[in-house]
Amino acid sequence: VNLSLFGPTRKPAPENSYDVLIVGAWRYIKGVDLLVSVCEEMNLSLLHVGSVFANCPLPKSDRFTHIDPVDETKLIDYYARAKIFVLPSRAEGLALVSVQAIIAGLPVVYSKDTGGSDLKKLLNPEEDFMFEMDAFSPEALKRCIVRALAAYRSQPDGALRIHVTDEQIQRLSWGRYGRQYDHFLKQITKR
């Protein structure tokens, strides 16, 4: 992630925030159908930032807000307005938006198919703020959202939301990734 664009955000006041944020294309493969049904059942506000696939309509609810894709430099503003970040994808590589949310200080809910478990191993956080769904089901998603919202509520009001150390954050930088890839290429070209 580009560390010059993302950093800790202040915990938003409940009345000035969205309960749940999802960033990226609005598609069934991202699990948005499951997310919408759970948010409706739990009476949670949901903010989506990203594009919309034609075959995946947006919900018609006053608890739902859609923002068309924004420049990456503006994403931090949306992370700052959310209590938690949720990505219940059915298939995904390592989701860059999850890394952005972690650095912004949001509790993160993810499916096993998003690379979230790899991020958690890489970061090795002492604090519990990353919640993996144990199944792709409404019940599993609800359990994780409840835990993530509890993590949000436990943060001091108005304080910077920081779950990882500077050293852990550096593990997620483009610079570190570039150095690791350079080292890998040098190793395989020696053979």
Salt bridges, closest charged atoms under 4 A:
ASP19 OD2 - ARG63 NH2 3.47
ASP19 OD1 - LYS83 NZ 2.74
ASP33 OD2 - ARG90 NH2 2.92
GLU41 OE2 - LYS142 NZ 2.52
ASP68 OD1 - HIS66 NE2 2.77
GLU92 OE2 - LYS30 NZ 3.00
ASP113 OD1 - LYS112 NZ 3.28
GLU127 OE2 - HIS163 ND1 2.95
ASP128 OD1 - LYS120 NZ 3.61
ASP128 OD2 - ARG147 NH2 2.75
ASP134 OD1 - ARG143 NH2 2.94
ASP157 OD1 - LYS11 NZ 3.11
GLU167 OE2 - ARG171 NH2 3.31
ASP182 OD2 - LYS186 NZ 2.97
